[in-house]
């Protein structure tokens, strides 16, 4: 599935199953919540915290998909073409960071 197809699929689902988009501000709050849930799994899987019983049924891929879903909703609501935005962002990073990471002693 391309990013464009993902945006179209989410839009179709929202309009047929979800009834309508939540407001942009609500979706921003939901995105923050979903990122927090992802961070919780990451901290317990790769960091120093241990899992609580309530965390054991959490799925890393599913939490990442939740973050992506809400981000796509926000993009659709605000008229952002994520394919174009990602291409431009990659160009920006490539130009800005052409030598930065290669010259970073911490990455050697």
MOZILIN-V198648 format. One record per pair of residues at least 4 apart in sequence whose ideal C-beta (glycine too) atoms are under 8 Angstrom apart, sorted by the first residue. I is the first residue (numbers start at 1). J is the second residue. D is the distance in whole Angstrom. If there is no record, write none. Layout:
i->I j->J d->D
i->I j->J d->D
//
This chain:
i->1 j->5 d->5
i->1 j->6 d->5
i->1 j->9 d->7
i->2 j->6 d->7
i->2 j->83 d->7
i->3 j->7 d->7
i->3 j->82 d->5
i->3 j->83 d->5
i->3 j->86 d->7
i->4 j->8 d->6
i->4 j->81 d->8
i->4 j->82 d->8
i->4 j->83 d->5
i->5 j->9 d->6
i->6 j->10 d->6
i->6 j->68 d->8
i->6 j->72 d->6
i->6 j->82 d->8
i->7 j->11 d->6
i->7 j->72 d->6
i->7 j->75 d->6
i->7 j->76 d->6
i->7 j->81 d->8
i->7 j->82 d->6
i->8 j->12 d->6
i->9 j->13 d->6
i->10 j->14 d->6
i->10 j->69 d->6
i->10 j->72 d->5
i->10 j->73 d->6
i->10 j->76 d->6
i->11 j->15 d->6
i->11 j->76 d->5
i->12 j->16 d->6
i->13 j->17 d->5
i->13 j->18 d->6
i->14 j->18 d->4
i->14 j->19 d->8
i->14 j->20 d->7
i->14 j->21 d->6
i->14 j->73 d->7
i->14 j->76 d->8
i->15 j->19 d->8
i->15 j->20 d->7
i->21 j->27 d->7
i->21 j->73 d->6
i->21 j->76 d->7
i->21 j->77 d->5
i->22 j->26 d->4
i->22 j->27 d->5
i->22 j->30 d->7
i->22 j->73 d->8
i->23 j->27 d->7
i->24 j->28 d->6
i->24 j->74 d->7
i->24 j->77 d->5
i->24 j->78 d->7
i->25 j->29 d->7
i->26 j->30 d->6
i->27 j->31 d->6
i->27 j->70 d->6
i->27 j->73 d->5
i->27 j->74 d->5
i->27 j->77 d->7
i->28 j->32 d->7
i->28 j->74 d->7
i->29 j->33 d->7
i->30 j->34 d->6
i->30 j->70 d->5
i->31 j->35 d->6
i->31 j->67 d->7
i->31 j->70 d->4
i->31 j->71 d->6
i->31 j->74 d->7
i->32 j->36 d->6
i->33 j->37 d->7
i->34 j->38 d->7
i->34 j->63 d->7
i->34 j->66 d->4
i->34 j->67 d->5
i->34 j->70 d->6
i->35 j->39 d->6
i->35 j->67 d->6
i->36 j->40 d->6
i->37 j->41 d->7
i->37 j->58 d->7
i->37 j->63 d->5
i->37 j->66 d->7
i->38 j->42 d->6
i->38 j->60 d->8
i->38 j->63 d->4
i->38 j->64 d->6
i->38 j->66 d->8
i->38 j->67 d->6
i->39 j->43 d->6
i->40 j->44 d->7
i->40 j->55 d->7
i->40 j->58 d->7
i->41 j->45 d->6
i->41 j->55 d->7
i->41 j->58 d->5
i->41 j->60 d->5
i->41 j->63 d->6
i->42 j->46 d->6
i->42 j->47 d->7
i->42 j->60 d->8
i->43 j->47 d->4
i->43 j->48 d->8
i->43 j->49 d->5
i->44 j->49 d->5
i->44 j->50 d->7
i->44 j->51 d->5
i->44 j->55 d->6
i->45 j->60 d->7
i->51 j->55 d->5
i->51 j->56 d->6
i->52 j->56 d->8
i->58 j->62 d->8
i->58 j->63 d->6
i->59 j->63 d->7
i->60 j->64 d->6
i->61 j->65 d->6
i->62 j->66 d->7
i->63 j->67 d->7
i->64 j->68 d->6
i->65 j->69 d->6
i->66 j->70 d->7
i->67 j->71 d->6
i->68 j->72 d->6
i->69 j->73 d->7
i->70 j->74 d->7
i->71 j->75 d->6
i->71 j->82 d->8
i->72 j->76 d->6
i->72 j->82 d->7
i->73 j->77 d->6
i->74 j->78 d->6
i->74 j->80 d->8
i->75 j->80 d->4
i->75 j->81 d->8
i->75 j->82 d->5
i->75 j->85 d->8
i->76 j->80 d->8
i->80 j->85 d->6
i->81 j->85 d->6
i->82 j->86 d->6
i->83 j->87 d->7
i->84 j->88 d->6
i->85 j->89 d->6
i->86 j->90 d->6
i->87 j->91 d->7
i->88 j->92 d->6
i->89 j->93 d->6
i->90 j->94 d->6
i->91 j->95 d->6
i->92 j->96 d->6
i->93 j->97 d->5
i->94 j->98 d->7
i->96 j->100 d->7
i->97 j->101 d->6
i->99 j->103 d->5
i->100 j->104 d->7
i->101 j->107 d->6
i->104 j->108 d->7
//
